[in-house]
Amino acid sequence: MTSNQENQALPPKTCTIDRLITIPADIEKVLQGKKRATRRNGRYADIGETMTLEDHQFIIDKVYQQKLGELTDEDAIKEGYADLEAYKEAILSLHPGMPWIPKMQVWVHEFSPVSK
């Protein structure tokens, strides 16, 4: 992510933060510290906004757009997967019939636990 991307004003959210992570297995990965990012078709959170999962709070650290073709193994690990191929398989299994389109833009939401 370039500093230019960081400085651009974000468009309005398309959904609410409570819908950012809803799959039980993903919630568990977040609670275990294995998932620190999630990608969505729209923007679900603002930087600095707090997400609550099972009474644990997480702060949104970064929100930016990325093309699917730009994802790396490191990005997949932040998503809670072993590598990019495992991430692709998981995403495509959630959306039967959806192709992996490298030029497709998604919103990346990176987060960290709120210190108590």
SVG drawing of the C-alpha trace seen along z (x, -y; Angstrom):
<svg xmlns="http://www.w3.org/2000/svg" viewBox="-25 -12 29 37">
<polyline fill="none" stroke="black" stroke-width="0.4" points="0.0,0.0 1.4,-3.3 1.2,-6.4 -0.9,-8.0 -3.5,-5.3 -3.3,-5.8 -4.0,-9.5 -7.0,-9.2 -10.4,-9.9 -12.3,-6.7 -15.8,-6.5 -18.9,-5.8 -19.2,-2.4 -21.4,0.1 -22.2,2.2 -21.7,2.1 -18.7,3.4 -20.9,6.1 -21.1,7.8 -17.4,7.8 -16.6,11.2 -19.6,13.6 -18.4,17.1 -17.9,19.0 -14.6,20.6 -13.3,17.1 -14.4,15.7 -12.4,18.5 -9.3,17.7 -9.6,14.0 -9.9,15.0 -6.9,17.3 -4.8,14.5 -4.5,16.4 -6.6,14.0 -5.7,10.3 -7.3,9.2 -10.4,9.8 -11.4,8.8 -14.9,7.8 -16.6,6.5 -17.5,3.4 -16.1,1.2 -17.5,2.3 -15.4,0.3 -13.5,-2.9 -9.9,-3.1 -10.1,-3.3 -13.5,-1.7 -13.9,1.2 -15.2,4.6 -16.5,6.9 -16.4,10.7 -17.5,12.8 -16.8,10.0 -13.3,9.4 -12.6,6.1 -10.5,5.5 -9.5,2.1 -9.5,1.5 -5.9,0.5 -6.0,0.2 -8.7,0.1 -7.6,0.1 -8.4,1.5 -6.5,4.3 -6.8,6.4 -7.2,10.1 -4.3,10.6 -2.1,8.6 -2.6,11.0 0.5,12.7 1.1,15.7 1.7,13.1 -1.8,11.7 -3.3,15.1 -1.6,15.8 -3.1,12.6 -6.4,14.0 -5.7,17.1 -4.7,19.5 -1.4,21.4 -0.9,19.8 -2.6,18.0 -3.8,21.3 -5.6,22.3 -7.2,18.9 -8.4,19.0 -9.9,22.5 -11.7,21.3 -13.1,18.2 -14.3,20.0 -15.9,22.7 -17.9,20.0 -19.1,18.5 -19.9,21.5 -19.6,20.6 -17.7,17.4 -14.4,17.1 -11.2,15.8 -10.8,12.5 -7.3,11.1 -8.5,7.5 -11.4,7.5 -11.0,4.9 -11.8,5.8 -11.6,3.9 -9.0,5.0 -9.7,4.5 -6.7,5.1 -7.3,5.2 -5.6,6.0 -6.8,6.8 -7.6,3.9 -5.2,3.9 -7.0,4.2"/>
</svg>
